[in-house]
Amino acid sequence: MKQVVAIIKPFKLDDVREALSDVGVQGLTVTEVKGFGRQKGHSELYRGAEYMVDFLPKVKIEAVMSEDLVDQAVEAILKAARTGKVGDGKIFVFDVEQVIRIRTGETDEAAV
């Protein structure tokens, strides 16, 4: 099994969730995060004072799935999250050794 983690722009969340659902991803976890990369930050004006916003708001999506779904999920995220501008985000794919559903004790693919 694999875990797919994507960091995307917040306004793309609904599109990505729908695209993942369409390819068969059963569930996901979403976290509001802040970060920066090539996009860097920007300056803002607050009560007449200019200040630098270094960390920009992003959304982190995490989903665990069987290996046969990974390529479809990654492609779905790429298509749904892409704007063509700097800051579209990143996708990471990790190995998952074991999954256990707490309520039933089911393990691995049955627990996802």
VMD Tcl script that builds the backbone (N, CA, C; Angstrom):
set m [mol new atoms 336]
animate dup $m
set s [atomselect $m all]
$s set {name element resname resid chain x y z} {
  {N N MET 1 A 0.829 -1.175 0.000}
  {CA C MET 1 A 0.000 0.000 0.000}
  {C C MET 1 A 0.877 1.243 0.000}
  {N N LYS 2 A 0.275 2.347 -0.437}
  {CA C LYS 2 A 0.998 3.606 -0.550}
  {C C LYS 2 A 0.197 4.733 0.081}
  {N N GLN 3 A 0.908 5.759 0.508}
  {CA C GLN 3 A 0.287 6.990 0.968}
  {C C GLN 3 A 0.653 8.073 -0.033}
  {N N VAL 4 A -0.349 8.767 -0.536}
  {CA C VAL 4 A -0.129 9.884 -1.441}
  {C C VAL 4 A -0.423 11.156 -0.656}
  {N N VAL 5 A 0.550 12.054 -0.634}
  {CA C VAL 5 A 0.417 13.331 0.064}
  {C C VAL 5 A 0.575 14.430 -0.978}
  {N N ALA 6 A -0.375 15.337 -1.022}
  {CA C ALA 6 A -0.308 16.455 -1.963}
  {C C ALA 6 A -0.469 17.764 -1.211}
  {N N ILE 7 A 0.383 18.721 -1.542}
  {CA C ILE 7 A 0.277 20.073 -1.010}
  {C C ILE 7 A -0.215 20.927 -2.176}
  {N N ILE 8 A -1.395 21.532 -2.028}
  {CA C ILE 8 A -2.004 22.259 -3.142}
  {C C ILE 8 A -2.525 23.617 -2.691}
  {N N LYS 9 A -2.941 24.415 -3.661}
  {CA C LYS 9 A -3.575 25.700 -3.348}
  {C C LYS 9 A -4.966 25.430 -2.771}
  {N N PRO 10 A -5.368 26.186 -1.759}
  {CA C PRO 10 A -6.643 25.911 -1.082}
  {C C PRO 10 A -7.867 25.919 -2.000}
  {N N PHE 11 A -7.908 26.793 -2.981}
  {CA C PHE 11 A -9.103 26.881 -3.819}
  {C C PHE 11 A -9.244 25.700 -4.779}
  {N N LYS 12 A -8.226 24.835 -4.850}
  {CA C LYS 12 A -8.278 23.651 -5.703}
  {C C LYS 12 A -8.742 22.399 -4.953}
  {N N LEU 13 A -9.021 22.529 -3.656}
  {CA C LEU 13 A -9.365 21.369 -2.837}
  {C C LEU 13 A -10.584 20.606 -3.357}
  {N N ASP 14 A -11.673 21.294 -3.650}
  {CA C ASP 14 A -12.884 20.606 -4.107}
  {C C ASP 14 A -12.653 19.866 -5.421}
  {N N ASP 15 A -11.908 20.488 -6.340}
  {CA C ASP 15 A -11.608 19.834 -7.619}
  {C C ASP 15 A -10.792 18.569 -7.410}
  {N N VAL 16 A -9.793 18.633 -6.527}
  {CA C VAL 16 A -8.938 17.473 -6.269}
  {C C VAL 16 A -9.721 16.371 -5.559}
  {N N ARG 17 A -10.536 16.737 -4.580}
  {CA C ARG 17 A -11.344 15.744 -3.871}
  {C C ARG 17 A -12.272 15.006 -4.837}
  {N N GLU 18 A -12.900 15.741 -5.711}
  {CA C GLU 18 A -13.803 15.144 -6.691}
  {C C GLU 18 A -13.042 14.239 -7.664}
  {N N ALA 19 A -11.884 14.678 -8.117}
  {CA C ALA 19 A -11.078 13.883 -9.049}
  {C C ALA 19 A -10.609 12.585 -8.393}
  {N N LEU 20 A -10.208 12.653 -7.121}
  {CA C LEU 20 A -9.774 11.450 -6.414}
  {C C LEU 20 A -10.938 10.486 -6.205}
  {N N SER 21 A -12.083 11.018 -5.888}
  {CA C SER 21 A -13.272 10.187 -5.722}
  {C C SER 21 A -13.620 9.480 -7.030}
  {N N ASP 22 A -13.492 10.180 -8.146}
  {CA C ASP 22 A -13.796 9.613 -9.462}
  {C C ASP 22 A -12.896 8.437 -9.831}
  {N N VAL 23 A -11.651 8.416 -9.330}
  {CA C VAL 23 A -10.749 7.301 -9.650}
  {C C VAL 23 A -10.805 6.190 -8.608}
  {N N GLY 24 A -11.632 6.363 -7.560}
  {CA C GLY 24 A -11.836 5.285 -6.604}
  {C C GLY 24 A -11.169 5.426 -5.263}
  {N N VAL 25 A -10.611 6.594 -4.968}
  {CA C VAL 25 A -10.012 6.812 -3.648}
  {C C VAL 25 A -11.157 6.946 -2.645}
  {N N GLN 26 A -11.140 6.100 -1.611}
  {CA C GLN 26 A -12.257 5.996 -0.666}
  {C C GLN 26 A -12.322 7.127 0.350}
  {N N GLY 27 A -11.190 7.569 0.843}
  {CA C GLY 27 A -11.192 8.593 1.880}
  {C C GLY 27 A -9.879 9.342 1.890}
  {N N LEU 28 A -9.900 10.498 2.508}
  {CA C LEU 28 A -8.672 11.274 2.610}
  {C C LEU 28 A -8.728 12.174 3.826}
  {N N THR 29 A -7.578 12.661 4.196}
  {CA C THR 29 A -7.448 13.598 5.311}
  {C C THR 29 A -6.953 14.922 4.749}
  {N N VAL 30 A -7.559 16.015 5.187}
  {CA C VAL 30 A -7.184 17.345 4.712}
  {C C VAL 30 A -6.747 18.185 5.904}
  {N N THR 31 A -5.620 18.858 5.746}
  {CA C THR 31 A -5.087 19.725 6.792}
  {C C THR 31 A -4.744 21.079 6.185}
  {N N GLU 32 A -5.122 22.148 6.859}
  {CA C GLU 32 A -4.696 23.474 6.425}
  {C C GLU 32 A -3.272 23.685 6.922}
  {N N VAL 33 A -2.369 24.027 6.002}
  {CA C VAL 33 A -0.962 24.213 6.348}
  {C C VAL 33 A -0.468 25.527 5.753}
  {N N LYS 34 A 0.729 25.903 6.134}
  {CA C LYS 34 A 1.373 27.086 5.562}
  {C C LYS 34 A 2.780 26.690 5.161}
  {N N GLY 35 A 3.276 27.292 4.092}
  {CA C GLY 35 A 4.624 26.976 3.669}
  {C C GLY 35 A 5.078 27.888 2.555}
  {N N PHE 36 A 6.303 27.657 2.112}
  {CA C PHE 36 A 6.801 28.403 0.967}
  {C C PHE 36 A 7.827 27.564 0.237}
  {N N GLY 37 A 7.982 27.869 -1.013}
  {CA C GLY 37 A 8.979 27.225 -1.864}
  {C C GLY 37 A 9.421 28.266 -2.862}
  {N N ARG 38 A 9.327 27.928 -4.128}
  {CA C ARG 38 A 9.703 28.889 -5.157}
  {C C ARG 38 A 8.768 30.083 -5.211}
  {N N GLN 39 A 7.539 29.885 -4.736}
  {CA C GLN 39 A 6.552 30.961 -4.763}
  {C C GLN 39 A 6.965 32.105 -3.837}
  {N N LYS 40 A 7.761 31.791 -2.841}
  {CA C LYS 40 A 8.203 32.763 -1.834}
  {C C LYS 40 A 7.000 33.371 -1.141}
  {N N GLY 41 A 7.182 34.515 -0.563}
  {CA C GLY 41 A 6.088 35.189 0.112}
  {C C GLY 41 A 5.703 36.445 -0.650}
  {N N HIS 42 A 4.973 37.285 0.009}
  {CA C HIS 42 A 4.604 38.570 -0.572}
  {C C HIS 42 A 4.403 39.567 0.557}
  {N N SER 43 A 4.406 40.846 0.215}
  {CA C SER 43 A 4.202 41.852 1.262}
  {C C SER 43 A 2.740 42.288 1.269}
  {N N GLU 44 A 2.258 42.603 2.448}
  {CA C GLU 44 A 0.886 43.077 2.624}
  {C C GLU 44 A 0.901 44.335 3.465}
  {N N LEU 45 A -0.169 45.099 3.347}
  {CA C LEU 45 A -0.321 46.316 4.110}
  {C C LEU 45 A -1.363 46.090 5.193}
  {N N TYR 46 A -1.036 46.386 6.434}
  {CA C TYR 46 A -1.983 46.255 7.535}
  {C C TYR 46 A -1.906 47.511 8.389}
  {N N ARG 47 A -2.984 48.245 8.448}
  {CA C ARG 47 A -3.060 49.494 9.222}
  {C C ARG 47 A -1.902 50.433 8.895}
  {N N GLY 48 A -1.617 50.525 7.614}
  {CA C GLY 48 A -0.593 51.448 7.149}
  {C C GLY 48 A 0.824 50.928 7.218}
  {N N ALA 49 A 1.026 49.761 7.807}
  {CA C ALA 49 A 2.380 49.210 7.909}
  {C C ALA 49 A 2.523 48.033 6.944}
  {N N GLU 50 A 3.628 48.014 6.240}
  {CA C GLU 50 A 3.890 46.921 5.318}
  {C C GLU 50 A 4.640 45.811 6.050}
  {N N TYR 51 A 4.212 44.583 5.832}
  {CA C TYR 51 A 4.928 43.462 6.438}
  {C C TYR 51 A 4.991 42.313 5.438}
  {N N MET 52 A 5.939 41.435 5.661}
  {CA C MET 52 A 6.198 40.330 4.743}
  {C C MET 52 A 5.452 39.081 5.206}
  {N N VAL 53 A 4.717 38.459 4.292}
  {CA C VAL 53 A 4.055 37.186 4.565}
  {C C VAL 53 A 4.933 36.110 3.943}
  {N N ASP 54 A 5.693 35.408 4.784}
  {CA C ASP 54 A 6.638 34.402 4.288}
  {C C ASP 54 A 5.965 33.067 4.008}
  {N N PHE 55 A 5.025 32.675 4.845}
  {CA C PHE 55 A 4.377 31.378 4.706}
  {C C PHE 55 A 2.989 31.575 4.115}
  {N N LEU 56 A 2.755 30.933 2.981}
  {CA C LEU 56 A 1.481 31.079 2.286}
  {C C LEU 56 A 0.546 29.931 2.645}
  {N N PRO 57 A -0.754 30.193 2.691}
  {CA C PRO 57 A -1.708 29.134 3.029}
  {C C PRO 57 A -1.764 28.073 1.929}
  {N N LYS 58 A -1.745 26.828 2.336}
  {CA C LYS 58 A -1.846 25.674 1.436}
  {C C LYS 58 A -2.767 24.653 2.084}
  {N N VAL 59 A -3.096 23.623 1.348}
  {CA C VAL 59 A -3.883 22.515 1.865}
  {C C VAL 59 A -3.079 21.243 1.635}
  {N N LYS 60 A -2.995 20.410 2.675}
  {CA C LYS 60 A -2.294 19.131 2.588}
  {C C LYS 60 A -3.339 18.020 2.560}
  {N N ILE 61 A -3.281 17.216 1.510}
  {CA C ILE 61 A -4.210 16.101 1.351}
  {C C ILE 61 A -3.416 14.812 1.511}
  {N N GLU 62 A -3.921 13.906 2.345}
  {CA C GLU 62 A -3.276 12.617 2.548}
  {C C GLU 62 A -4.281 11.509 2.280}
  {N N ALA 63 A -3.857 10.507 1.503}
  {CA C ALA 63 A -4.729 9.373 1.214}
  {C C ALA 63 A -3.891 8.104 1.133}
  {N N VAL 64 A -4.376 7.040 1.759}
  {CA C VAL 64 A -3.717 5.743 1.693}
  {C C VAL 64 A -4.546 4.864 0.761}
  {N N MET 65 A -3.859 4.156 -0.129}
  {CA C MET 65 A -4.562 3.367 -1.143}
  {C C MET 65 A -3.713 2.183 -1.579}
  {N N SER 66 A -4.337 1.270 -2.308}
  {CA C SER 66 A -3.591 0.139 -2.861}
  {C C SER 66 A -2.671 0.650 -3.967}
  {N N GLU 67 A -1.611 -0.087 -4.209}
  {CA C GLU 67 A -0.608 0.355 -5.184}
  {C C GLU 67 A -1.185 0.521 -6.579}
  {N N ASP 68 A -2.198 -0.262 -6.934}
  {CA C ASP 68 A -2.751 -0.176 -8.281}
  {C C ASP 68 A -3.537 1.116 -8.523}
  {N N LEU 69 A -3.865 1.856 -7.469}
  {CA C LEU 69 A -4.586 3.128 -7.616}
  {C C LEU 69 A -3.663 4.343 -7.664}
  {N N VAL 70 A -2.401 4.159 -7.303}
  {CA C VAL 70 A -1.496 5.296 -7.116}
  {C C VAL 70 A -1.326 6.125 -8.391}
  {N N ASP 71 A -1.044 5.482 -9.510}
  {CA C ASP 71 A -0.816 6.235 -10.748}
  {C C ASP 71 A -2.049 7.044 -11.148}
  {N N GLN 72 A -3.223 6.440 -11.010}
  {CA C GLN 72 A -4.466 7.150 -11.339}
  {C C GLN 72 A -4.693 8.322 -10.385}
  {N N ALA 73 A -4.411 8.114 -9.108}
  {CA C ALA 73 A -4.597 9.178 -8.111}
  {C C ALA 73 A -3.646 10.337 -8.375}
  {N N VAL 74 A -2.392 10.033 -8.658}
  {CA C VAL 74 A -1.409 11.078 -8.933}
  {C C VAL 74 A -1.819 11.872 -10.171}
  {N N GLU 75 A -2.236 11.174 -11.213}
  {CA C GLU 75 A -2.676 11.842 -12.444}
  {C C GLU 75 A -3.903 12.718 -12.180}
  {N N ALA 76 A -4.826 12.224 -11.367}
  {CA C ALA 76 A -6.028 12.994 -11.035}
  {C C ALA 76 A -5.661 14.278 -10.289}
  {N N ILE 77 A -4.724 14.173 -9.344}
  {CA C ILE 77 A -4.286 15.358 -8.595}
  {C C ILE 77 A -3.603 16.352 -9.532}
  {N N LEU 78 A -2.721 15.830 -10.391}
  {CA C LEU 78 A -2.009 16.706 -11.331}
  {C C LEU 78 A -2.984 17.513 -12.186}
  {N N LYS 79 A -3.982 16.847 -12.735}
  {CA C LYS 79 A -4.938 17.530 -13.614}
  {C C LYS 79 A -5.815 18.513 -12.833}
  {N N ALA 80 A -6.274 18.111 -11.652}
  {CA C ALA 80 A -7.218 18.936 -10.900}
  {C C ALA 80 A -6.552 20.120 -10.195}
  {N N ALA 81 A -5.297 19.985 -9.787}
  {CA C ALA 81 A -4.645 21.026 -8.988}
  {C C ALA 81 A -3.829 22.007 -9.827}
  {N N ARG 82 A -3.561 21.672 -11.076}
  {CA C ARG 82 A -2.663 22.500 -11.888}
  {C C ARG 82 A -3.339 23.794 -12.335}
  {N N THR 83 A -2.643 24.918 -12.087}
  {CA C THR 83 A -3.068 26.214 -12.622}
  {C C THR 83 A -2.061 26.716 -13.644}
  {N N GLY 84 A -0.861 26.130 -13.626}
  {CA C GLY 84 A 0.194 26.570 -14.525}
  {C C GLY 84 A 1.042 27.689 -13.956}
  {N N LYS 85 A 0.758 28.068 -12.710}
  {CA C LYS 85 A 1.511 29.147 -12.076}
  {C C LYS 85 A 2.387 28.587 -10.956}
  {N N VAL 86 A 3.384 29.367 -10.571}
  {CA C VAL 86 A 4.251 28.979 -9.469}
  {C C VAL 86 A 3.400 28.798 -8.222}
  {N N GLY 87 A 3.679 27.744 -7.442}
  {CA C GLY 87 A 2.951 27.518 -6.200}
  {C C GLY 87 A 1.829 26.508 -6.320}
  {N N ASP 88 A 1.739 25.799 -7.460}
  {CA C ASP 88 A 0.692 24.782 -7.621}
  {C C ASP 88 A 0.834 23.656 -6.613}
  {N N GLY 89 A 2.044 23.377 -6.159}
  {CA C GLY 89 A 2.222 22.394 -5.095}
  {C C GLY 89 A 3.108 21.231 -5.461}
  {N N LYS 90 A 3.045 20.204 -4.632}
  {CA C LYS 90 A 3.874 19.008 -4.792}
  {C C LYS 90 A 3.049 17.784 -4.439}
  {N N ILE 91 A 3.480 16.633 -4.972}
  {CA C ILE 91 A 2.872 15.344 -4.632}
  {C C ILE 91 A 4.000 14.434 -4.160}
  {N N PHE 92 A 3.778 13.747 -3.040}
  {CA C PHE 92 A 4.739 12.802 -2.489}
  {C C PHE 92 A 4.055 11.443 -2.387}
  {N N VAL 93 A 4.794 10.375 -2.663}
  {CA C VAL 93 A 4.254 9.018 -2.547}
  {C C VAL 93 A 5.159 8.235 -1.602}
  {N N PHE 94 A 4.556 7.644 -0.556}
  {CA C PHE 94 A 5.295 6.908 0.468}
  {C C PHE 94 A 4.794 5.470 0.558}
  {N N ASP 95 A 5.667 4.570 0.973}
  {CA C ASP 95 A 5.256 3.205 1.285}
  {C C ASP 95 A 4.551 3.190 2.636}
  {N N VAL 96 A 3.519 2.352 2.757}
  {CA C VAL 96 A 2.806 2.176 4.023}
  {C C VAL 96 A 2.958 0.711 4.421}
  {N N GLU 97 A 3.543 0.465 5.583}
  {CA C GLU 97 A 3.792 -0.908 6.018}
  {C C GLU 97 A 2.543 -1.597 6.522}
  {N N GLN 98 A 1.724 -0.880 7.288}
  {CA C GLN 98 A 0.573 -1.528 7.893}
  {C C GLN 98 A -0.508 -0.501 8.197}
  {N N VAL 99 A -1.762 -0.916 8.022}
  {CA C VAL 99 A -2.913 -0.093 8.386}
  {C C VAL 99 A -3.825 -0.949 9.256}
  {N N ILE 100 A -4.333 -0.364 10.330}
  {CA C ILE 100 A -5.248 -1.088 11.218}
  {C C ILE 100 A -6.454 -0.193 11.488}
  {N N ARG 101 A -7.660 -0.706 11.216}
  {CA C ARG 101 A -8.873 0.030 11.553}
  {C C ARG 101 A -9.139 -0.212 13.039}
  {N N ILE 102 A -9.160 0.839 13.810}
  {CA C ILE 102 A -9.280 0.730 15.262}
  {C C ILE 102 A -10.595 0.063 15.664}
  {N N ARG 103 A -11.691 0.456 15.058}
  {CA C ARG 103 A -13.010 -0.043 15.456}
  {C C ARG 103 A -13.136 -1.558 15.299}
  {N N THR 104 A -12.663 -2.127 14.183}
  {CA C THR 104 A -12.895 -3.534 13.887}
  {C C THR 104 A -11.658 -4.416 13.998}
  {N N GLY 105 A -10.492 -3.783 13.988}
  {CA C GLY 105 A -9.252 -4.557 13.997}
  {C C GLY 105 A -8.838 -5.029 12.614}
  {N N GLU 106 A -9.596 -4.674 11.580}
  {CA C GLU 106 A -9.219 -5.047 10.214}
  {C C GLU 106 A -7.852 -4.469 9.905}
  {N N THR 107 A -7.116 -5.154 9.039}
  {CA C THR 107 A -5.770 -4.688 8.709}
  {C C THR 107 A -5.597 -4.511 7.217}
  {N N ASP 108 A -4.580 -3.728 6.895}
  {CA C ASP 108 A -4.125 -3.454 5.533}
  {C C ASP 108 A -5.257 -3.009 4.603}
  {N N GLU 109 A -5.413 -3.620 3.426}
  {CA C GLU 109 A -6.372 -3.108 2.434}
  {C C GLU 109 A -7.805 -3.141 2.942}
  {N N ALA 110 A -8.149 -4.098 3.780}
  {CA C ALA 110 A -9.500 -4.143 4.338}
  {C C ALA 110 A -9.759 -2.967 5.271}
  {N N ALA 111 A -8.689 -2.404 5.836}
  {CA C ALA 111 A -8.826 -1.290 6.771}
  {C C ALA 111 A -8.909 0.060 6.076}
  {N N VAL 112 A -8.518 0.084 4.823}
  {CA C VAL 112 A -8.547 1.361 4.089}
  {C C VAL 112 A -9.956 1.576 3.604}
}
mol reanalyze $m
mol bondsrecalc $m
mol representation Tube
mol addrep $m
